[in-house]
Amino acid sequence: MIRFKGCGTALVTPFREGRVDTRAYASLVDRQVSSGVDFLVALATTSETPALSPEEKVELLQITNAHSAGRPVVVGCGSNSVASTLSNMSLLESCGVDAWLVVVPFYNKPTQEGMCRYFKEIASSTSKPVILYNVPGRTGVNMSAGTCLRLACDVGNIVAVKEASGRMDQIREILAGAPEGFDVLSGDDDLTLEMMRYGASGVISVASNLVPDKVSKMCRCALAASSKADFDSDWMCASDINASLSPLFKACFIESNPIPVKAGLAELGLCSAEMRLPLTEATRKTKSIMEELLSKIR
């Protein structure tokens, strides 16, 4: 099984005049690869996946693989029923998938037992690694540490969790009880370094769309600090980067993701800030904040 460590970027989907801007998307993937990210995450929250057609999902995944330069490609496929999630997997599997990112079912508000049965059903339907995705702010329900650990221990191809609950007590419980080879990834940029201090493997990042080199370096330094004697030097490097990027991490969520990060990419001249309804372009205030922050980082 692939291990998921370091920085994985949750890729945005650029639009122009209502259509997917495939040229800009390919350039964005190239930029991620050349900046040293460890893996790519396509068709997740930041991709505005609910607003994409099946044909657009296939095309985006094909481009991701064509430009990945061997980087593992994680693909979001989760929905709020077994049938629709399996349908997404069937649609995308032939396009090149190294692992599936499967979100806790949204809107239904399943019990912990329901979550367990759901994820076991999904994992049993594929030979590929499965990464659980816990994001209560989007789904309306939290996957407990106990449920996560039950799945990690019982299901061989459930190999990681993207934890975006923001609950450090819960995250520490998962890290303390996780079986060997199970990776815990931050789903919140501003908590990444704190989580890595306790043993997390890295991040699936939104901010790395903007600063892939810096987020990747922060994760590399944090991982190096945890694995060798020269802890202080590497940890100081990671801490310095984290401190410099902290305002940007927070700004990426002052409106619904990916509104701010697309405003930032537009400021960098990398793609349009255009969104697909029901999401709308960033407010003037958000654009001004992103412009100011990026001018300091550059």
C-alpha atoms as one frame of an Amber mdcrd trajectory, in Angstrom:
protein
   0.000   0.000   0.000   1.098   3.578  -0.700   1.891   5.689   2.365   0.504
   9.217   2.305   3.017  11.555   3.881   3.945  15.189   3.411   1.916  17.666
   1.385  -0.948  16.659  -0.877  -2.732  19.500  -2.665  -6.511  19.536  -2.962
  -6.621  20.873  -6.504  -9.009  23.625  -7.603 -11.018  23.469 -10.836 -10.493
  26.636 -12.896 -13.416  27.882 -14.989 -13.620  30.372 -17.808 -16.963  31.570
 -19.172 -18.738  28.665 -17.529 -16.505  25.913 -18.872 -13.623  24.041 -17.255
 -10.380  25.757 -18.236  -8.367  22.635 -19.008  -5.256  24.529 -20.084  -5.114
  26.430 -16.790  -5.763  23.223 -14.859  -2.869  21.422 -16.535  -0.596  24.367
 -15.721  -1.713  24.305 -12.093  -0.889  20.598 -11.819   2.518  21.196 -13.440
   3.207  23.935 -10.885   2.354  21.617  -8.006   4.664  18.904  -9.293   7.575
  21.259  -9.981   7.168  22.762  -6.491   7.686  19.394  -4.844   4.288  18.343
  -3.497   4.160  14.699  -2.489   0.776  13.729  -3.910  -2.189  15.234  -5.737
  -5.831  15.212  -4.667  -8.372  15.607  -7.462 -12.150  15.978  -7.352 -12.438
  16.780  -3.661 -14.140  19.718  -1.906 -11.721  22.298  -3.290 -12.453  21.089
  -6.829 -16.130  22.156  -6.571 -16.870  18.537  -7.413 -20.639  18.689  -6.708
 -20.920  21.228  -9.534 -19.040  19.123 -12.096 -20.598  16.833 -14.694 -19.433
  13.203 -15.006 -17.678  14.081 -18.267 -15.812  16.971 -16.616 -14.703  14.739
 -13.735 -13.260  12.207 -16.167 -11.440  14.887 -18.161  -9.960  16.524 -15.053
  -8.728  13.199 -13.711  -7.175  12.291 -17.055  -5.287  15.611 -17.088  -4.180
  15.122 -13.480  -2.658  11.754 -14.313  -1.069  12.971 -17.533   0.722  15.753
 -15.628   1.378  14.007 -12.299   4.955  12.955 -13.183   4.525   9.837 -11.097
   3.029  11.538  -8.042   0.273   9.457  -6.414  -3.196  10.680  -7.364  -5.920
  10.558  -4.712  -9.455  10.944  -6.041 -12.529  12.140  -4.190 -15.492   9.848
  -4.859 -17.640  10.058  -1.724 -21.321  10.814  -1.805 -24.171  10.219   0.644
 -25.178   6.730  -0.429 -23.342   3.506  -1.141 -24.805   3.317  -4.648 -23.756
   6.821  -5.691 -20.247   6.456  -4.234 -19.741   3.156  -6.043 -21.077   4.758
  -9.209 -18.449   7.509  -8.910 -15.735   4.891  -8.411 -16.903   2.963 -11.470
 -16.862   6.146 -13.550 -13.357   7.183 -12.531 -11.387   4.006 -11.850 -10.148
   3.533 -15.399  -8.810   7.126 -15.507  -5.963   6.376 -13.103  -6.573   6.273
  -9.357  -3.990   5.464  -6.681  -6.351   5.912  -3.732  -9.913   6.963  -2.995
 -10.819   9.845  -0.679 -14.238   9.027   0.783 -16.061  11.631   2.837 -18.412
  10.821   5.713 -21.893  10.756   4.113 -23.390  14.232   4.230 -26.951  15.403
   4.929 -28.122  11.920   6.034 -26.417  12.373   9.460 -25.585   8.672   9.954
 -24.875   7.124  13.342 -21.380   5.861  14.149 -22.538   2.321  13.366 -23.946
   3.520  10.059 -20.628   5.123   9.193 -18.762   1.910   9.994 -21.013  -0.200
   7.814 -20.912   2.348   4.995 -17.105   2.571   4.892 -16.706  -1.196   5.162
 -19.065  -1.630   2.204 -17.130   0.911   0.122 -13.709  -0.500   1.030 -14.794
  -4.064   0.268 -15.754  -2.958  -3.247 -12.240  -1.857  -4.245  -8.701  -3.173
  -4.046  -7.327   0.368  -3.885  -6.414   2.206  -0.682  -9.203   4.224   0.930
  -8.671   7.461   2.848 -11.468   8.401   5.233 -12.474  12.077   5.240 -13.993
  13.569   8.375 -15.234  17.140   7.902 -18.211  17.821  10.197 -18.515  21.426
   9.028 -19.533  20.107   5.608 -21.300  16.858   6.465 -23.240  17.789   9.590
 -21.901  14.872  11.646 -18.564  13.979  13.238 -16.855  10.607  12.850 -15.603
   9.758  16.337 -12.089   8.626  17.131 -13.492   5.236  18.085 -15.170   4.785
  14.722 -12.051   5.872  12.843  -9.846   3.481  14.818 -12.325   0.624  14.417
 -12.160   1.028  10.646  -8.380   1.487  10.658  -7.911  -1.760  12.592 -10.609
  -3.868  10.925 -10.304  -2.984   7.229  -6.978  -3.640   5.526  -7.288  -1.167
   2.668  -8.468   1.749   4.821  -5.037   3.298   5.126  -5.479   6.899   6.288
  -7.849   9.587   7.477  -8.075  13.227   6.480  -9.122  14.818   9.767 -10.835
  18.203   9.453 -12.892  18.166  12.638 -10.643  20.724  14.325 -10.905  18.682
  17.535  -7.352  18.173  18.748  -8.403  15.882  21.605 -10.065  13.575  19.078
  -7.113  13.774  16.694  -4.636  12.935  19.456  -6.775   9.919  20.378  -6.646
   8.683  16.783  -2.882   9.202  16.609  -2.355   7.362  19.885  -4.459   4.370
  18.840  -3.731   4.112  15.113  -2.303   0.787  13.899   1.105   0.629  12.246
   0.978   1.998   8.713  -2.181   4.080   9.194  -1.606   7.737   8.265  -3.381
  10.698   9.819  -3.506  13.744   7.547  -4.568  17.241   8.495  -7.556  18.668
   6.676  -7.009  22.121   8.189  -3.919  24.014   7.053  -3.689  26.014  10.250
  -3.606  22.839  12.396  -1.131  20.886  10.274   2.014  21.580  12.263   0.295
  21.020  15.615  -1.028  17.690  14.358   2.384  16.700  13.013   3.895  17.451
  16.424   1.735  14.614  17.756   2.551  12.240  14.893   0.373  13.148  11.906
   1.906  12.331   8.525   1.120  15.554   6.671  -1.734  17.507   5.134  -4.218
  17.558   2.294  -3.866  21.273   1.801  -5.913  24.089   0.299  -3.257  26.778
   0.785  -0.681  24.760  -1.163  -2.596  25.686  -4.314  -1.030  29.114  -3.716
   2.305  28.279  -2.049   3.062  24.616  -2.820   6.803  24.976  -2.276   6.405
  26.441   1.212   3.754  24.031   2.500   5.749  21.094   1.109   8.929  22.312
   2.805   7.109  22.795   6.114   5.889  19.188   6.003   9.292  17.835   4.996
  10.960  19.637   7.892   8.326  18.428  10.356   8.704  14.830   9.163  12.487
  15.097   9.355  12.226  16.450  12.898  10.222  13.439  13.975  12.681  10.930
  12.538  16.155  12.100  13.489  18.194  13.457  16.353  18.492  17.025  15.051
  14.939  17.772  16.119  15.377  21.434  17.014  16.808  22.589  13.688  14.174
  20.927  11.524  11.327  21.827  13.846  12.444  25.462  13.931  12.379  25.513
  10.118   8.846  24.065  10.067   7.696  26.450  12.795   9.096  29.496  10.988
   7.287  28.562   7.772   4.070  27.874   9.667   4.245  31.259  11.397   4.836
  33.078   8.114   1.919  31.309   6.419  -0.528  31.359   9.334  -2.426  34.480
   8.125  -2.771  32.917   4.662  -3.989  29.621   6.146  -6.762  31.475   7.951
  -7.595  33.703   4.970  -8.226  30.661   2.766 -11.374  30.034   4.824 -12.796
  33.521   5.390 -15.372  32.569   2.764 -16.427  29.073   1.734 -13.543  27.082
   0.265 -12.440  27.406  -2.552 -13.647  31.004  -2.977 -10.636  32.685  -1.303
  -7.994  30.393  -2.785  -9.342  31.006  -6.286  -9.163  34.741  -5.624  -5.521
  34.199  -4.661  -4.778  32.176  -7.787  -6.319  34.946  -9.879  -4.094  37.477
  -8.086  -1.092  35.322  -9.043  -2.301  35.238 -12.655  -2.683  31.455 -12.643
  -6.400  31.114 -13.357  -9.684  32.973 -13.235 -11.457  33.542  -9.908 -14.681
  32.322 -11.553 -16.857  29.986  -9.482 -19.823  27.796 -10.304 -23.149  28.444
  -8.623 -24.183  28.077  -5.891 -20.704  29.418  -5.000 -19.902  32.977  -6.057
 -16.678  34.906  -6.587 -14.881  36.403  -3.609 -16.005  39.712  -2.194 -13.877
  42.780  -2.738 -12.709  42.536   0.890 -11.539  38.933   0.448  -9.720  39.792
  -2.775  -7.979  42.672  -1.020  -6.899  40.429   1.871  -5.507  37.780  -0.466
  -3.700  40.402  -2.546  -2.047  41.869   0.541  -1.010  38.503   1.997   0.393
  37.158  -1.268   2.371  40.346  -1.886   4.137  39.793   1.460   4.847  36.114
   0.776   6.171  36.671  -2.725
